[in-house]
Amino acid sequence: MVKHVIIWKLKDEYSGEAAEAVKEGIKSGLEGLKGQIPGLLEITVNIKPLASSNCDVMLDSTFVDEAALNGYTVHPAHVEVATTKVRPYTAIRSCMDYEC
């Protein structure tokens, strides 16, 4: 299995209620991909970081293998969510993929 973990920092112009709405959109969009992407086993988005955190949103997903992760990256449903709900609102993205 392969884990795909991403953390994002929202753009500075999003705070308060606007930031919460953006985070909810990211969560619903990405978690809505479950069952649509071949080889995607689990997908969870955390939008409630503790005050000690320096990021706003975390994606934790599991794939059957690296080929499934590569397919997810270019799958039209994922591209749509990334293009409309994630990239316009995020300033910093960090990613770690690993075998487990």
C-alpha positions in Angstrom: 0.0 0.0 0.0 1.0 3.6 -0.5 0.2 6.6 1.7 -0.3 10.0 0.1 -0.2 12.8 2.7 -0.5 16.5 1.8 -0.6 19.6 4.0 -1.7 23.0 2.8 -1.5 26.5 4.1 -4.3 28.8 2.9 -3.6 32.0 1.2 -3.3 34.9 3.6 -6.5 36.6 2.4 -8.6 33.8 3.8 -9.4 34.0 7.5 -12.3 33.5 9.9 -15.5 32.4 8.2 -14.0 32.6 4.7 -11.2 30.3 5.7 -13.7 27.8 7.3 -15.8 27.8 4.1 -12.7 27.2 2.0 -11.6 24.3 4.2 -15.1 22.8 4.2 -15.0 22.9 0.4 -11.6 21.2 0.2 -12.8 18.5 2.6 -16.0 17.8 0.9 -14.4 17.8 -2.6 -11.6 15.5 -1.8 -13.5 13.1 0.5 -16.1 13.0 -2.3 -13.6 11.2 -4.5 -14.0 8.0 -2.5 -15.4 5.3 -4.7 -14.6 7.3 -7.9 -10.8 6.6 -8.2 -9.6 3.1 -8.9 -7.2 1.9 -6.2 -8.1 4.6 -3.7 -8.7 2.8 -0.4 -9.1 5.6 2.1 -9.2 9.4 2.0 -9.6 11.7 5.0 -9.2 15.5 5.1 -8.6 17.1 8.5 -9.6 20.8 8.7 -9.4 21.3 12.5 -5.7 21.7 13.4 -4.6 22.5 16.9 -3.4 26.0 17.6 0.2 24.7 17.7 0.0 23.8 13.9 1.4 25.8 11.1 -0.8 24.4 8.4 -4.6 24.6 7.7 -5.6 21.4 5.9 -4.3 17.9 5.8 -5.1 15.1 3.3 -4.4 11.6 4.4 -5.0 9.0 1.7 -4.2 5.4 1.1 -3.8 3.6 -2.3 -3.3 0.0 -3.3 0.0 0.8 -4.9 2.1 3.5 -6.6 0.3 3.0 -9.9 -3.0 3.8 -8.3 -1.6 6.9 -6.8 -0.3 8.0 -10.2 -3.7 7.3 -11.7 -5.3 9.4 -9.0 -3.1 12.4 -9.9 -4.4 12.6 -13.4 -8.0 11.3 -12.9 -10.5 13.8 -14.1 -12.5 13.8 -10.9 -9.4 14.6 -8.9 -8.2 17.2 -11.3 -11.6 19.0 -11.1 -11.4 19.1 -7.3 -7.8 20.2 -7.3 -8.4 22.9 -9.9 -11.6 24.4 -8.4 -11.5 23.7 -4.6 -7.8 23.5 -3.6 -5.3 25.4 -5.8 -7.2 28.7 -6.0 -7.1 29.0 -2.2 -3.8 27.5 -1.1 -0.4 29.2 -0.9 1.8 26.4 0.3 1.6 22.6 -0.4 3.8 19.9 1.1 3.5 16.3 0.1 4.9 13.0 1.4 4.2 9.7 -0.4 5.5 6.5 1.1 5.0 2.7 1.1 3.4 1.1 4.1 
